[in-house]
Amino acid sequence: MFRLTLLAGLPLPLVVSVCLLNSVAGCAKKIPVEELSTGQSGVEIIDQAITTKQSDWPAWRGPAGDGVAPDQPLRTTWSQSDGVAWQANVPGRGHSSPIIVGDQVIVATALDDQQKQSVVSYDKHDGSERWQTVIHDGGFPSPRSIHKKGTNANSTVASDGERLFAAMLNSDKIFVTALDLDGQQLWQQEAGAFNPKFGYAPSPLIYKSLVVIAADNQGGGYLAAFDRTSGTPAWRIARGNVSSYSSPAIGTIDGREQLLISGCDTVSSYDPSTGELLWETPCIAEATCGTVVIAGDRLLASGGYPDKETVCLSGSGERLWANQVKLYEPSLVADNGLVLAVTDGGIAYCWSLEDGEQMWRKRLGGNFSGSPVVCNDHVYVANLSGDCFVFKAADSYELVAKNSLGDDCYASPAIGDSQIIFRVGVGSGANRQESLICVAAPE
């Protein structure tokens, strides 16, 4: 990577030429982040009700943001003729994972040829399309600014039970858009400038009366929070000039509420009401994609690029154990004292949450982008060839089933009301069609 310090002493025309050739590296345009405090914004943070149901999967990584679903009847084996309740076509492309809110299944998607970014709703019972709302028309980034595996709709929608919140990169900025459950736009706010290296990926999360987004980027990264009723910016804090792709997580640990995110060579903790930095621990890597997992009084995170590390921290950021395994795109999941992981290259691991002891290691096969979810002490995870592996969340490896979904699967599944909803691709090239597949438990 070219850095300005390496260009010192070169003739100006040569410096300019190097910068043009390496515009995604050290010479990327830096845009100062306009920080905002709650004192300046005047936004009051209150314990506003969240009306999602126990049977919902209302945001990225589910109801608790950790990839674990409440126990419920669920299939472990299925086929197109046995267990698939419905299948629905999704227009365009997106890695936005499905969410379940009431009787709706909702995804974000992008039609690249028309430069439209949309949110689409389907009926949970039969897969029929209920509504489709375009939230951006035009303003797409250059294809050179999007990773070859990425899309213009990577971020998963979040819901508070009354509204839907989508975060999108458009017109070199991040916008947060709120819709009601009928798809009507309530508000749209610019979060800040964004200089993409490989596009935008983080998903929004809900805290009290706020919706919070992350936007780490090489032009000037930040976290920002908005009042979820009005869209008024509540606070914004700078995070440095590094491109990273992780979504924030939130939870109570060590007796205090913490907003947690990996990337920029740290795991960092913030006060979710104000954005104030509580602590940060150097670890993992410059760029990460996975979301921090809260497991009791411990935090788990992995990544990334260019370094390799999986780490377990205390609620105050103390290192408890670590290893040199890397999960770049998939997130970790923890269940019953075990940490379960599937690497991008298709190797599954199980470690003890207590001390990091490796319980087992197994090559599943294929490559993975989606994150594992757990229900009924079973792990569900799909690879990029469209195969869903189901294995026991136990201290010894036991494969339960390997089920075919389609020709690819980049998104993570949603679980609710005894249904598993997958977003898959069928076909390839110009003939590829994205679909939602609903796997339902027997009545």
Protein Blocks (a to p, Z undefined) as FASTA:
>chain_A
ZZfklmgoiafklmmmmmmmmmmmmmlccdddddddfklnopacdddddfbdfkbcfbgh
ijnonopacdddddfbdcfknopabdcddehjdfbdcddehjaccdddddfklopacddd
ddfklopafbdcdfbggjiacfklpcfkbccblbccddehjaccddddeehiacdddddf
kopafbdcdfbdcddfkbcfbdcddehjbccdddddfkbpcdddddfklopafbdcdebj
cdcfbdcddddeehiacdddeeehiacdddfknopafbdcdehifbdfbdcddehjaccd
ddddfbdcdddddfkopafbdcfbdcfklccddeehiacdddfkopacdddfklopafbd
cdfbpcdfbdcddeehiacdddfkopacdddddfbdcdfbdcdfblbdfbdcddeehiac
ddddedehjllccddddddddZZ
